[in-house]
Amino acid sequence: MADPVSLSVEATPAAAAPITGLIEEAGAVAAAHFEQLPDGEVGVALVTLTAATSYGSVPIGMWSFLRAADGAVTLAGALEADTDG
């Protein structure tokens, strides 16, 4: 048996759109929360998005966002952009 591998490829924009839309919505919620913090304060926001179904409200995604002292907001665990060209 071959050794297991870990592969990472970028999804097409069309395939990723539903998921990236959820992440963008969660990020907006986190950013709004972070605006309430004093300047220079760091923070972490765990945002859970839910959806109403005939079975009740269900979680559809959960993401952690980080706020740096300079106010920059990032998605925890996001991969760095490839700058090697």
C-alpha positions, 0 to 999 in steps of 0.5 A: 500500500502506498503511503498516505498523502495530504493534498491541498488544491484550490477549489473553483470559484463556482464550487467554493461560492456556497462555503466562502459565502458562509465564511464571509457572513461569519466574518462580518459578524466577528468584525462587528463584534470586534468593533466594540473592543477598545483600540489595541485589544486582541480578541477571538470570536467563535461564530456559529451559523445556523439554518432553520429547517423543518426539524429546528435550527441546525448548525451549518458552520463554525469558524474562529476569527482572530483580531490582532492589536492593529485591528486586523481580522483573520480566519483562524487556520487559514492558509497563507496565500501562495507567494512563490508565483 
